[in-house]
Amino acid sequence: MEWIACPLCSEQAAKKRHQEGAYIMVRCLACGFIYQNPRPSEEERLNSYQQYLPQGAEEIEAWGRMMAPVFRKGADLIERYIPRGRLLDVGTGYGFFPALMQLRGWNVTGLEVSPTGVHYGRKRWGLRMLPQPWERASLQEKEFDVVTAFYVIEHLPDPLAFLREVHRIVKPGGMILLRYPHTTPIKDILSCMRIKNHLYHLPFHLCDFSPMSMHRVLGKTGFTKIKTVVGGFTAPPNLKGQCAGIIFGNLAKMVYQLSRGKILLPGVSKTTFARKGK
């Protein structure tokens, strides 16, 4: 385990917010960001991700079906603003999203540290999959029109460095699209009700972004025209998960639409996208 300062503002002072087993999420006293402290070392994190994704064929297909509604929404959103071109998907898993974009005529590349995910994406769809973390990928400046990361940024030890790298490799006028959980509001409610849970998915999730903190960090790293939307919702394979997804996902969508995009229901995953200035 390693002790760290706030990943967004480098402030040392923080207060314990929630605990799941031996793992603790704290709130930065300077900027309010929620992050894990202490957290597993880099070596420990890389080792743990070798078996992070589901392994069996049925589990893999179920994962793809669960994520399909969010992937379709993300694809439609991208194509509303960006003509078909080169797309990089970071933390691509089994390649379901790059496969969708490839089918739509995009030139796609996936980055994935899981050997299982890389093998699956290459074999099933013939995708260009790089078996590396983003820090070691050696990508060219202004190489991509779009960079996407679905449920990735909450896993990263240095989200600021990641976003700066994305800004470097995206072409002027290009887009970044991020999908991420917003867990803390639900944790707060369940804590008041004394209901135990593991919604932070510790130790894997190193931080918890809100739309406000996401807008702030994207602006800090040079992105403009930042917007957050509901962006669909997942459909877990189990009945309980499906019911929760349908109820809260549709509720979040309804509130967002009725407020004309002004109200984002706390605790529900968000999609944020932004542009690089020309």
N, C-alpha and C positions, 0 to 999 in steps of 0.2 A: 504493500500500500504506500501511497505517496500523498503528502500534504501539499496543497496548492493555494494560490491566490485566486481571486475571481477571474474566470477566463475572459470576461468582457472588459473589465476596468482595472484589473490587477490590484484591487484593494484586498488587504489581508483580513480585515475585520468582517466576521460573518456570524450569523446566529442559526442554531439548529432549527430546522423547520419540520422535518419528518424523518422517521427511521423505519427501515424494513430489515429485520434481523440485525446483522452486524453493520449494515450500510446506512449512511446518514446523508440526507440532503439538507443543505444550508441555504440561507438567504443572505446575499451580500448586503452589508449595511450601507454601502455607498450607492449602488445602482439598483438594488433589489433583485438581481438575477438569482435564479435557483440552480444550484449545482451540487454535485456529489463531492464531499470532502470529509475524510481522505478517500482516495479512489485507487483502483488497481493499477499497478505499474504497466508500462507499455508492453513488456514481454508477456505479462499475465493476460492482458487484453487480447493480443494477437493469438495466443494459444487458445483462449476460450472461444474465439470465433471460428476455429477450424471445424467445430461441430455445432455451430449456432443454428444453422438452417435445418429444416426437416430433411430427413434422409430417404425415406421410402417414397416410391412412385405415387401412391395414393395421397400421401401427405403433401407432396410437392404440388400435385394437381389441385388439391383442396386449397392450398396457399394461393395458387394462381387465381382460382375462382373468387376467393375472398377479396383479393386486391383488385380484381377486374373493374369494378365500378369506379374506383379512384383513378386507376390508370386511364380509363376512357375519358373521364372528366379532365384529367391533366392534358391528355393529347388534344382534346377539343380546344382547351384554353390556349395551348401553345399555338395551334394553327389559326387561331383567331387573330394573332398578332404577328407571327413569324412565318415567312415563306419556307417551304421545305428546303432543308440544307443538312448541315452536319450537327449531330446531337451526341452528347456524352451523358450517360447515366451512371452516377456514382453509387456504389453499394447496390448493384443491380440484382443481387440474389440469383435467381434462376434465369433471368433474362426476359421475363414476361413483358415488361414495359418496352425495352428495346425491340423485341419481336413485333409488338404492336406498331411501333413507329416505323420499323423497317417495312412492314406490310403497307403502311401508308406512303411509302416512297422516300423515307429519310435515310441518310447515310449515318449509321449508328455505331457507337462504341460503348462497351460496358466495362466498368471497373468493379472487381469483386475479389475479396480476399479468401473466400471459401472455395476450396478446390472442387467440392461437390457442385456448387453453383456454376462455376466456370465450365466444368465438363458438361453439365446439362445444357447450358446455353449454347455452347459450341456444337454439341451433337444434335440437339433437336432443331435448332433454327439456323445453324451456321453463322452465328453471330461473331463479330470481332469482340472478344472478351479478354481483357488484360488482367492477369492474376496478381494484382498489386494493390496496396493501399494508395490513395491519391497522392500522398507525399512522395512516392517513389516512381510515379508514372512518367515523369519527364515529358509533359505535354507542351506543345508549341504555343507561343503567344498568338492570340486572336485566331485560334484554330477552329472554334466551334460557334455555331449560331445559337445553340441552346445547351445549357447544362442543367440536368435534373438530379434530384436526390430525394427519394421517397423514404421517409423514416430512417434517415441517416444522421442528420446534424446533431441529434440528441445523443449520439454515440461518440461524437468526436471530442478529443481532449482539447483541441484548440480551434473552435469554430471561427474565430476571427481570421486565423491563418488560412483556413479552408476557403472562406469567402473572398479573401484577397487573391488567392490562387485562381478561383473561378473568374473573378473580374479580369485577371490577366489573360486567361485563355479564351474568354468570350469575345467575339467580334463586336466592334462598336454598333450599337443598336440591337445587340443580341439580348437574350433573356436567361435568367436563372429562375428555376421553379423548385420550391422546397415544400415537402409534405412532412408534418411533424405532429407529435402528440402535445396536448396542453393539459397536463395531468394535475397540477397543483390545486386548482379550485375544487376538483372532486375529492382529492386527498383531504383538503381542509374540512369539507362537509362530512366525510366519513369519519375523520378524526373526532369531530364534535359529537358524532353519534357513537363513538367508541367501536367502530366496525373495522376489524383488521383486514388488510388487503396488501397486495403487492403490485399496485398499478404502475409504480415507477419502473418496474422490471429491472431492479438493481441486481447485480452491479453493472449491467450493460448500458443503461441510460446514464450518461454522465452529467446531463443538464436537462432543464425543462424550460423551453421557450414559451412565452406568451406572444400574441400578435404585437404587443407594444415593444417587447424586447427584440423581437425579430425585425421590426421596422427600424429600430434604433441601430442594430448591428449592420443591417444592409446599407443604411445610409452612411454609417461610419466607414464602410469598406468601398464606397464609391458608387453604389447603385442608386438609381432614381426611379420615379414612377412606380413606387412600391405599393402593392395592393394585396390584401388578404381576403380570401373567400372560403366558404365551407368546403367546396371541392369534392363533394360526394362523401360516401362513407363505406366502410368495409362490411363484408357479409361473412362473418365467421361460420365455420361448418356446423358447430353445435347449436341446438335450438335456443338455449339461453343467450348465447352470443348474438344469434340472428335477431332475436326479439329486442335486445338492448340496442343493437346497431340500427334497426329499423325505427324504433321509437325515438331515440336520441338524435339519430341522423336526420330524420324527417323534421323533428322539432327544430333542430339547428337551422335547417334549410328554410323552414317556414318563417322563423324569427328573422333570419337574414333578409328574406324577400320582402316581408311586411315592413321592415325598417328601411328598405331600399339600400341595403348593404351597410347600414350604420351599426347594427348590433350583431356581434358574434358570440354565440352561446359559449360561456366558459366551460372548460373541461372536455370539449369535443375537438378532435384533431382538425388542424387547419392547413390550408394550402396558401402559401405566399409566393408571389412572383414579382420580379423587378427587372428593370432594363439597365443596360450599360449605355451611357451617353455616347452620341456619335461624335 
